[in-house]
Amino acid sequence: MSFDEPQPTPSTSPVTGNWEWDFSKDSMEWDETMHALFGMQPGSFTGESDDFLKRVHNGDRAHVANTMAAVIERGTKYEGEFRVLWACDGSVHSVLMEGVVNRDDGGRAFRMTGTCHAVQDDSPGLTPSMERTMFAALMDHLPDCIYFKDMNSRIIAVSHAMLKWHGVSDPQTLIGKTDFDLFLDEHAQQALEDEREILDTGFPLVNIEEKEMWPDGHITYVSTSKMALRDGRGRIIGTFGLSRDITERKHSEEQLAQFADELRRKNEALEEELEMARELQLAMLPQSFPAFMHDGREAVHFYHFFQPSMAVSGDFFDVYELAKDRVGVFICDVMGHGVRASLIAATARALVEEMTAKETSPEALLDGLNTALRRILRHNSTPLFVSACYLVADLSKGEIVYANAGHPRPIHVRAESAAPLEGKTGPVLGMFDEAVYERSVCGFAPHDTLLIFTDGLFEVESAEEEIYDYSRLLSAVQSRRHLSMKQLCEGIVEEVQQFSASREFSDDVCLVGMELA
């Protein structure tokens, strides 16, 4: 755009401007050459140091201010080359400014005087013809819409992309019109308010999103930057802007938001169902333990710790009263976590409950459970298996009969030692048709404790990537064997959690303690 006032032109000869800065008044005096070097009309400089710094290019301003302050504080001479931004046309020029600090007898700086001259740029400048050619290239070929408006928000110039956006080819179709002529009132009013704000404040609006509502009812979205249009004297004479079509992106965002909302609602429903499943699974665990009385007191005490790694667990245990002096304890661990594992655990529970009602031996129970699970899991696309241990304690005989299907060995805790139960371990359940499970027998004396658990209790990794393995667990039990069963179990759980990098278990955990009084 052309400007209506003659502009100062940089001299091609080494013309020198003179200046003086009185620190006590913070007042600077410039001669006419200084005004010309800074692109100003004679006498228009206010004399304030802030006015001087304001005309230094933003990229150099902080350096100039800091360097001058350092010279004033402790130096004698300032010399600096920096860029000057001419307010009249926005052009950038380089100057070399020099100054000497005057100090009184006490060393206090009270004045700086100096000179300034233009630093000629050897690179070729842009002629008015080149500027017009470049402007026309932008208006004709930039894919974004460019428009200029007067003080009344009437269109005075548009780019080729703007014409295409409005479905016209002749610029005169849009010249002189406002947004009220092109869009529905709701959008036109908001655009008008934005432009009035720019005209009032001079501040731009950058990358704002606008919803354009057209007279035929269709809607488009654009990302727009709007700024004040100024004349050669810096006065605001209108606005100009650039708009980019983001309709497709907005539709995608809206669709994604819709999908996210649907997913959120489905997740909430799933979370409710999982919470219900969790409550149901916890309700299936023993809420109390059978009481076996001897000489008027309980002959056996129980303890358990159960913690799923997810909403529901693939671990399960139960305690069965088989006779007045015989108790059965079953524990299992389904491969994996979550819903699938919990469903298999629930199936195993139902099968075990049915079998224990028939006074089945430990090895026969595991054999029958393997046959049933093998029949259920045979056609599953993903291999699944279950580790389990079933033991029967005869309190009157003081012995335990047990069988193991690929499960961690229970630990027998006596006053003098803690050791794994001996005996042969059979294969996991649900994998092999002809699996064989053998019974083992051990003594169970008064004050003995038996710990039965799943591998989630000890397969824990530390921050140093060490594994809390079975041997560490055995050592932890050994060092606490003199404690009560409750203290022993709680101490082990706390030790493993402290060892863990996350201070939590990474797998489902089930721990059952049985102590003979």
N, C-alpha and C positions, 0 to 999 in steps of 0.2 A: 504494500500500500504506500502511496506517496504521502509526504508530510508537508505541512503548510508554512514552515518557518525556515529561513536560511540557517544552515548548519555550519558550525566552525569546522575548518579543515586542518588536519595536521600539517605542520610546516615541513617542507622537504629540505630545509636548511637547518643548521644547528642553532635554532633560536633558543635562547635561555630565559627562563622565567625566574623571578626572585620572590622569596617568601621569608616571613619572620613569624616566629611563634612565641608569644608572651605567656609563660607558664602561670604566672600569678593570676592572670585574667582568663587563662585558657582561650586565648584569642589569637587567631592567625591572620596575617595580612598577605594578600596575593596581588601581584601586578596583573596587567591585562594578559600578558603572555601565559601566566599560570592558568588563568581562566580558559584560554584557548587550548592549552595542553590537556585540560580536564574536560573539554567539550562543553564549556559553559559560556554564556554571554557575560561580558564585562560587568562587574559589580553584583553578580548574582550569588557569589559565594558568601555564606553567612559568617564566616570567620571562626566557626566552632570546629574543634578537632573532630567531633563525631561526624560533621558534615564532610570533612576531608576523607575520613575512613570509609564513609558510606560510598564514596565514588571510586574506591579501590576495588578491583575485581574480588569477588567473594573467595576465589581460590587463593588469593595472596593476602587478604585483609588481616588475618590473624598473625601471619608472619611479620607484616609491616608493623602492626601495633606492638607486638612483643619485642621486636628488634629496637624500635624507637624507645620503648619504655626502658630497656636495658641500657641503652646509650645514655638516656637522661639520668638514670640512677648512678652509673659509675663510669661512663665513658666520656669522650670528647667529640667524636666525629661519627656521623651517620652517613652511610652510603648504601643505597638499595635500588635495585631495578625491579619494577613490578608493573602489573597491568592495570589500566584504568578503563572503567566502563562508562562510555558516554551515555548519559540519560536521554539525550536528544534523539538518538537513532539506535541505541543499543549496541553500537560498534565497540570493539576492544582495541586499545592502543597501549603501547609500552613506553614507559618513561624511566629515566634515571634521575633519582633525587638524592642530593647531597646536603648535609647540614653540619654546623659546628655548634656545640653546646657552650654557652657562656655561663660562667660560675662566679659567685661573689667571693670575697676574701675567706669566707667560711666554707667554701667548697660547695655551696648550695646552687643548684642549677636554676637559673631564672629566665633563660631565653635560649632559643635556637634559631639561627639564621642560615639560609642556604639558597641553593639554586636547583633548577629542574629543567631538563630538556628531553625532547622526544628521542626514542630509540627506534631508528628506522628498521622496518621489516623488509628484508630482501625478497620475500615471497610475493608473487603477483596478487594484487587485490581484485575484488569482484567489481566489475563495472555495472552500472544500472541495467544495461542490456542483459548481462549474464544473470543478474538477480531476477529479472523478469522471466527469463527462460527457465531458470530453476524453479521459480514459483509455478509457472505454467505446467512444468513436468509433474510437480506434486499434485496439482489440481486435476490433471488429466489421467494420471496413471496410478496414484496411490489407491489401494483397494478399500481403504476406510473413507467414510463420508467426512468432508470438510465443508464448513459453512461459516459465513461472516454475517453479523447482524448489526443494525444501528441501535441507537439509544432506545428505540421503541420496540425492540425485538423483531424488527422486520428484516427479512433476508435480503442481503445486498450482494452476495456472491456465493456460489456453490461449486463443488467439485463434480467431476464426471460420475464418480461413484454415488454421490448424493442424488444426481438425476436418475441414475439407474435404480436406486433404492426406492424412489418415489414413482418409478415406472414412466418417466417422461424423458424427452430428449432435448427439449428447448429450455435453456436456463431461464428465459423470461416467464416460463410457467410457474416458477417458484419465486422469482425476484419480487420483493414487495409484500410477500405473504408472511404471516406469523404462524406459529404452531396451531393456533385456533382454527386456521384455514385448512390444516393438513391432518389434524388428529382430533380425537374426542376431547371434550373439555377437561376431563380429569387429568390426563397427561399434559395437555397444553398449559393448564394452570400451574402445575408443579414446575414445568420447564420455565415458565415466566417468572415464578418466584425465585428460582435458582439464578436466573440471569439478572434480576433486580438486585439480588444479594451481591453478585459480582460487580455490578455497576456502582453499588453503594460503598463497597469495601475495597474493591480492587483485588481481592484474594481469589485465586483460581479454585475450581472444583475439579479434582483429578480422579479419574477412574471410578466414577459413580455409575451405578447400574440404573437404567431407566426402563420402565415398562411402557412401550408405545402401543396405545390403543387406537386403531384405525377406524375410519367411518364405516367400513364394511364389516366390522366386528372382529377381524383377526387381530392377533396380538404378536408383537415382536419385542425382543429385548436387545438393548445396546449398552456397551460400556462407553461412557462419554467423559471427555475432559473438556472443560469450558474455562476460558480466560478472558481477561479484559483486553479490548483492542484500544491502543493508544495512538495519538498523533505525534508529530515531531517534537512537541513540547511536553510530552508525557501525559497529556490529558486523556481521560477515558472518553472514547467516542463510540463505543459499542462493545460487542463481544464476538468471540470466534470460538469454534470448537471442532473436535474430532470425535466421531462415533464409530464404534466397531460392532458388527453384528455378533451377538452371543446367544441368539435364539436357540440354536441347537444345543448349546452347552446348558442353557437354563432348562430346557425340556429334559435333558439327561439328568440334571440335578434334581428336578422335580420327581422324575421317575425313580431315581435312586432313593430320594427321601421317602417316596411311597413304599418302595421295597423295604427300606430300613424300618419303617413303621410297622409293616406287616410282619417282618422278621422279629421285631421287638415284641409284638403281641404274641406271636407264636412261641418265642422264647419264654415269655412270662407264663404262658399256659404250660409249657414244658417244665419250667421251674416249679410251678405249683404241683404238677403231677409227680415230679421227682421228689419234692418235699413230702408228698403223700406217701410215695413209695418208701422213702427213708423212714418215716414214722411207722409204716407198716412193718418194715424189716426190723426196726428196733423193737417193735412190739412182739415180734416172733422170737427174739432172744429171751433167755430165762429172766423173768422179772424177780424171781426168788428161787432159792435152791432147796432141794429136798432135805428134810431134817432127819438125821439118823441118830437115835438116842441110845446111850449106853450108861447104865447106872445113874439115870436122871439128868444126864448132860449130853450135849451134842458130841457125837463121835467123830464127825468130819466137818471141816470148814472149807468154804469156797471163796474165791476172789476172781474177778474178771476185769479186763480192760479191752474195750472194743472201739476202734476208730477207723471209719472209712476214709479213703483218700479222696473220694468223690461223694456225690450225694448218696449213692447206695454202694454196697460192698459185695465183693465176691467171697468174703470170709464168712464163716458161720460156725457156731458151736452150740451144743446143748448138753444138759445133764439129765440123766434118766434114773428114776428110782425103779430098779429091776426087782428088788425084794427088800425085806426089812433090813438086811445086812449086805446088800449088793447094790452098787451104784455104777452106772455107765456114763462115760464122758466121750463125746464125739466132737471132732474138730475137722474142718475142711477148708481148703483154699482153692478157688476156681482161678484158672489162668486168666490174666487180664484184670480190667477194672470196669466199673460202671454198670450200666443196665444189663448188658448181656451176661456179665459174670454173676450179677445178683439173681437173675432168673434161673441160672443153673444151680446156684446155691439154694434157692427156694425149692427147686425140684429135688435136690439131694436131701434137704430137710424132710420133705414129705416122705421120701422113700425110707430114710433112716427111722423116722417115727413109726412107720408101718412095720419095719423089721424088728425094732427093739421091743415092740409089743409081743413078739413071738419068742423072746428069750434066745435070740440068736447069738452064737459065739462071735468074738471079734473077727476071726478070719472068715467065717461064713457071711457075716454082714458085709465085709468089704467085697467079697466075691459076688454076692447078690447085687450090691450097689454098682459094681463095675459092669455087670451084665446089663443092668437097667440103663445105665448112662451110655454104655456102648450102643445100645439099641436106639437111644434118643439122638446121640451125637454122630452116629455113623455117616449120615448124609449131609452133615454140615460142611459148607464150602471152606470154612476156616477151621483148622484143627483146634480142638478144645480139650482140655483135660483138667482133672481135679486131683489134688493131693489130699490125703485124709489120714487120720489116725483114730482108732476106736479102742478104748480100754475099759475093762471092767474090774472094779476093785471089790474084793471080798473082804469085808471088814472083820468078820469073825475069824477067817483064816489068816488075815494079815498078808494077803498077796494080791498082785495085780496081773491080770491076763490081758494081753494087748496084741494088736496087729497094725502094721503100718503100710500105707500105699504112697510111697514117694514123698512122705512128709518129713519135715525136720524132726529129729529125734527129741522126745520130751526129756527134760532134765530131772533127775531124782536127787533131791536135796536131803542129806542127812546131817547130823551134828558134826560128823568128822569129815564130810566131803560132799562134793556136788559132781555128778557124772551123768552122761547121756544113758538112757535106757539101752541095754544090749538087745540084740535080736536082729533078725533079717528084715530088710525093708523090701517090700514088693513094688511092682510098677505102679505108676499113677493110674487113676481110674478113668475109664472112658476111651482108652487108646488101643488096648489089646483084648482080643476075644478070649485067649487062653491064659489069662493072667493067673498066677498062683500067689496066695497070701498065707503066710505061716504065723502061727501063734507063738508068743513068747511069754515067759512068766518071770516075775521078780517079787521079792519080798516088799512089804509095806508096813513098817513098824510105827508105833506111836511116835508122834512129833516129826515124822517124815513129811516132806512136802514134794509134790509132783507139779512141775511146770509144763504145760502144753501150750504151744504157740504156733503162729504162722510165720513165714519167712520175712514178712514186712517188719517184724520186730528187730531184725538184725541186719538186713540188707540195706544199709544206709551209707551214703557217701558224705565225707567231710569236705570242708572248703579246700583242703589240700589234696582232694581226690583219693583219700584213703577210704577203705571199705570197713565198716563195722561188721565183721563176719561172725560166724558161729563160735569160733574160738574166743573172740572178745566177749561175747555174751556169756559163755561158760565161765570165763574168768570173773566177770562181773557178778555172776551168781555165787561163785565160790567165795568171793570176798565179802558177801553179804549173808552167808548161810546162817549166821547166828541171829539174824533179825527175825521179827515176826513175818508171816507170809505177806501181809499187807505192806509192811515197810519194805520187804524184799522186792516185791513187784513194782511198787511205786518208785523205788530207787533205780531199778533197771530202766523203766520207761524214761525217767528224767535223764539218766546218763546217755541213753541213745539219742534223745532229742538234743541234748547239749552237743553231742558229737556231730550231728547233722549240720550241713552247710546252711540249710534253711531253718534250722531249729524246729523242724517238723518232720513227720514221717512222709516218705514219698510213695508208700504202698499202703494197702489196707492192712490193719494190724489187729490181731486178736491174741490175747494172752489169758489163759485160765490157770488158776492155782488151786490145788486140792491138798489140804493138810489133815493128817490123821491126828486127832487129839490124844 
